[in-house]
Amino acid sequence: MTNEYIPQAAVIREIIPHTEREWTFRVETDGTNTKPGQFYEISIPRYGESPISVSGYADDFVDFTIRNVGRVTNYLFDLKPGDKLALRGPYGNGFDIEEFKNKEVIIVAGGTALSPVRGVIEYAYYHPEEFKGFSVICGFKSPAEVLFRDDIERWKERLNVIQCVDGAPEGYTGPVGMVTAFIPDIEIKDAENLQAIVAGPPVMIKFSTLELQKRGIIDHNLWVSYERRMHCGLGKCGHCKMDDTYICLDGPVFRFTDARKLFD
Amino acid sequence: MKQIVSKEAFNEGLAKLLTEYDIYGPVRHPYRGTHSDTDKIQYQQVHSFDEMEWDEKSQFSPKSAVLPINQLLFYFVEDQWLEASETMRKILVFLRPCDLHGMKRMDEIYLNNGAPDYFYERRRKMIKFVVVGCKETYRNCFCVSMGSNVPEDYDAALNIRDDHFELDIIDEDLAVFAGREADFDIDYVTENTFSIEVPEEVDSQYLAEHDMWREFDSRCIACGRCNYVCPTCTCFDMQDIYYKENEDAGERRRVWGACMVDRYTDIAGGITFRSKYGSRMRFKAMHKIYDFRKRFGYNMCVGCGRCDDACPQYISFSETIEKVGAVMKQKLNEEDPA
């Protein structure tokens, strides 16, 4: 019997700020069994636990990109490199890179939901020859809220990356518009075999999957990552259940053939 | 082993068991009910049969004996975590057949949905059940309709008679009662005061968009009483507390959660799913009569009727199931008028 509820203390190696309230915490822990799209329960004793997506990983660290919006995260933003936090995981299925190899891939991500797919994009950046095409559309609310700026610029060297913003002040020259506005323009060679991933808030998932379907992408090859209240991560607490599906156990990554049947 | 046991001998047997077991049963607390001049009947530790209340249904189920309302998981001191200890004593729970069926559902979630839950399994191993046969149905019961009227998989079973007990001991460890052998069957009801038809075919996606739930948007007040009294509601919330005198030390606990109550689905960034109370009612109803069955092969609801007893707005869950059935029938008729 293993006690899954007791977290491990882990040292913060580095804190990488993206915006005022969105930072990446690089945490020293074994990342050899971690997959993109999985999540950990990060906890600050006294304040509680939060499910946080893996935004990057290596053998000896895991990255968590966190927005400062709650009790636990508020405390996290007071921590410095060298401080400890507590974590348990990884949980959930995550993305299996093998499903995407030797295929055309389109990734559509909104805001912090770039985290769960970042590992897939990083893999493609280092192994572009293993894909028949790789496009990323990542959208943010405004130019000030863009995350992973340096990564995005780097990805552009080898992958087809469109980084857009919903709205921008006068004088902004980059792409402006919702992520859905850029889906029709992506060059597609073989829609039937193309693999697409959508990660973002519920409304974005709804309209992006519609746009991708219009481009001829079949539901079986369309992947979504769902965010719900994965409170225990172990299939017990009930908070993340949709119909008969436990997002923490059966997800958070689903083929759209399964995900389209899910509702709250 | 089936035997007839006198009241005195039964209490003597319980006294023997008390050396090894903590015994839980329903206890009546006069004038402690929610409303004035009402009693409260809830599960707690008892020391003799006379302390237990069987004439009326307990308002709360025995799940608190298995899954404490507030369960300490571990202590934290700086960055160390110390696992909370569990009772080393065995636990004996007296309960009705529907509640015993409820335990099977608790086990399903805590032991079979994903890896076994450490804290649940640790306590569950210490627990044995004595089922108390039902001669008559209580108010609002519909166990027969849910198929949970017949007691199954118990460690001992008991029929309460006017001046004696009929006791069927399965677990040898409990064979401490003096009595004479006899043959009898454990009581169970074969009909309740009403019956309902649980729809075989449930289209939860269709129902999610149906306006039958809108009546509950205003009727339901999202108090969660139906969840807390339910023997099969298993959800919990995590809760951290720290000591006032030393904020670096504290505890993590889990406490009963409720899908009818605000914040159940809240995630970071202010997103809430099912903000309408009617939608929460649907979510709960679907779990009890449809999606648990889809995942595990049998219905979650055991028909104890406690949710109907407890609702301050007089919403009837059994009637809601009937309404779901009617909506599904209508849908099938529309699709295939023949």
Interface residues (C-beta under 8 A of the other chain):
Chain A: M1 T2 N3 E4 Y5 I6 P7 A9 S43 P45 R46 Y47 G48 E49 S50 R67 V69 G70 T73 K84 A86 P201 P202 E227 R228 R229 H231 C232 L234 G235 K236 C237 G238 H239 K241 D243 D244 Y246 C248 L249 K261 F263 D264
Chain B: L73 F74 F76 D79 Q80 W81 E83 I109 Y110 N113 G114 A115 P116 D117 Y118 F119 Y120 E121 R122 S204 Q205 A208 T234 C235 F236 D237 M238 Q239 D240 I241 Y242 E247 G250 R252 R254 G257 C259 Y264 T265 D266 I267 A268 G269 G270 I271 F273 R274 S279 F283 M286 H287 D291 F292 K294 R295
